Amino acid sequence: MEIVLIRGLNPYFESSASANRYTSIIDGLIRNGANVTLIVTNGYNNISEFKLSGIKAPNSNLNIKYTITTFNHNIWLRRINGYLLSGINAWYSNFKLKRYFVEQQYDFLWLTNDATILHFFVRNHKKLNYKKSIIELNEFNDIYKQDGHISNPKQYKKAKDADETFLKAIDRIDLFAVMTQTLISYYKQLTTNKNAVFFHLPMTVDLNRFSEVKNSTLFRKPYIAFTGTYTNQKDGVDILIHAFGRIANDYPDYHLYLAGFYHWDVTMQKKLIDNYGLAKRITYLNVLDKETIPGFIQDAELLVLSRPDSHQAQGGFPTKLGEYLASGNPVCVTKVGEIPYYLEDNISAFLAEPGDSASFADAMQRALSDKKRAEKVGIKGKEVAQIHFNMEIQAKRLMEFLRSNL
């Protein structure tokens, strides 16, 4: 089976839970007999990726191609490529994409929710050399409309235009792999393609990434760990800071590390940290590389995600939660979206009410005050990941779904 995946950036050189999900799916499909061509449309994440491009791929059944050769390893380059050069980059990228489809026929064209890619698909889908199209969806298409999600008028217009392209594209797509049942119901009503076939593909994680992790010496122990984006609206970092502030005096040896992507909410968060007098006990690490993340998660005493209830949370499922659970460490997380479908309070995780720092502090207190119970909860949480989010199992299911629809 020949599958071509078009994606903005190469997930093998990204450090995010979303990128890890893509690499786990790709690797799983290859293990089940597929040949995968990955076409990258936005250039390189870093210099190392550029040096390795064309030299080696993570798997012999994976062929990686690039349409443009720009770099995106700092915020200024990303802005230049995303705004000043976006038109030129998109034109040349589309030109190269057409060339790649002339060279080979594919069984499946695997699309991602990227405006440039979907615009290319809408304009050229009848001319491309493939049998069926599929898209993987893990959140609502309209979250950009929510209060506080986008404040810049230019960014809002760009998101609105991208959404219009998305709505045109999904009416032309054959197969949908969707992360949650909530999103399946939503997208079934949104598409006008009555022949579209939907498949539930839960969050996936490569459990092998956490099976042979060496102890890290980079972080002061004991510590509580968070990974994600430093946002209040999406990941509730402000709630986490308030919760830690409530219990910090009870656990004076514990440090809170925040690893993730910058957001303008950090300014407000640092004021909260100063108000609690915790500047020396809460540290922003920014984005950790792919090799460091497993050890960072594995060595934590407690893993936390105080996600608030929102439109985005109701439809999606946090990929980082799967990585948390895969570590076998105890997890504190809020009861939002479909998380309670998989996790049980005090059994497989310590659950808290969303948007309630007192409730989240109580969940952290329950985890930290009884280590034996926390260890049991961590083991049960890992069992949940092995049953529901295991890349090996989900990749086999996806492969069977593709074969049945070819």
C-alpha positions, 0 to 999 in steps of 0.5 A, a space after each residue: 500500500 502506497 500512502 503519501 502524507 502532506 504536512 507543513 513540517 517534518 514531525 521527526 524533527 519537531 518537539 511536540 506531542 502532536 508531532 509525536 502522534 504523527 510519527 507514531 502513526 507513520 511508524 505503525 503503518 510502516 510496521 503493518 506493511 505500508 510504504 509512506 511518502 512524507 512531503 514537507 511543504 514549509 521547509 526545515 525546522 532546524 539546521 540538523 534537519 537540513 543536513 540530514 535531509 536526503 541522507 537518511 530517513 527513520 525507516 527504509 519504507 519512509 521516503 521524505 521529500 521537501 517542496 521548499 528549503 526555507 528554515 523555521 528555527 526561530 520566531 523571526 524566520 517563521 514570521 518572514 516565511 508565514 507572512 512576507 514570503 507566504 505567497 511565493 512559498 505557497 506558489 512554489 510549494 504547489 508547483 513542486 507538489 504537482 511534480 511529485 504526483 506526476 512521478 508516482 501513483 498513491 493508494 491514499 492521499 493523507 491530508 492535514 488541516 493546513 490551509 496551504 495544503 488544503 487549498 492545493 487539494 481543492 484546486 487540484 484533487 481531480 488531477 492528482 494521482 491517487 485513489 482515496 483521500 483521508 484527513 486526520 482531525 483532532 479538534 474543531 475547525 472553528 476554535 479560532 472564533 472563541 474569545 481570547 484565542 486570536 486577538 490580532 485582526 490579521 491573524 483572525 482573517 488568516 484563520 477565517 480564510 483557512 477555515 473557508 478552505 477547510 470547509 471546501 476541502 472536507 466535501 471532497 475528502 473520502 475518509 476521516 480519521 477522527 480523534 473523538 466521538 464528539 468530533 465524529 458527530 460534529 464533522 458528519 453533520 458538517 460535510 456534505 459528502 454523503 459517501 464519506 466514511 468516518 473512523 475513530 482513531 484515538 490519541 496514539 502514543 509510542 509506548 516504547 519511547 518510555 520503556 528504556 528511559 535513562 534517569 535525567 540529571 538536568 532537573 532538580 528532584 523531586 519535581 512536578 512536570 507540565 508539558 504543552 503551551 503556556 496558555 491559560 485558555 487551552 492548558 490552564 497554566 494559570 490554574 496550575 500556578 494557583 493550585 501549586 501555590 495552595 500546596 507549596 508550603 506542604 511540599 517545600 522540596 518540590 519544584 514545578 517545571 513548565 516545558 512548552 511553547 511560549 504564549 503571551 499569557 506568560 507575563 500574567 503568569 509570572 505576576 501570579 508566581 511572584 504573588 505566591 513567592 514561588 519564583 525560585 520554585 517554578 521554572 519555565 523550560 521552554 521547548 525541550 527536544 524530542 530526546 529530553 522529553 521522555 526522561 523529563 516526563 519519566 523522572 517527575 513525581 507527578 504529571 499535571 494538566 489543568 485544562 479548563 473547560 472550553 469548546 476546544 477541550 470538549 472536542 479534542 483530547 490532549 496528546 500529551 496526556 497519552 505521553 503522561 500515562 505511558 510513563 507510568 507516573 501518577 497524573 493529575 488532570 481535569 475532567 473535560 471532554 472525553 477524558 473521563 471516558 478513559 480515566 477514573 478518579 483515584 484509580 487511573 488518574 487524579 481527576 479535578 473539576 475544570 477551572 477550579 484551582 482548589 479542586 486541582 490543588 486537592 487532586 495534587 494533594 491526594 497524589 503527593 500525600 500517599 506515594 503508594 496509592 500514587 504509584 498504583 494509580 500511575 500503573 493503572 494509568 499506564 494500563 489505560 494507555 496500553 489498551 486504548 492509546 497504544 500505537 501498535 494497536 491503533 496503527 493496525 486498526 487504521 491499516 485494516 480500515 484503509 484496506 477495507 476502503 481501498 
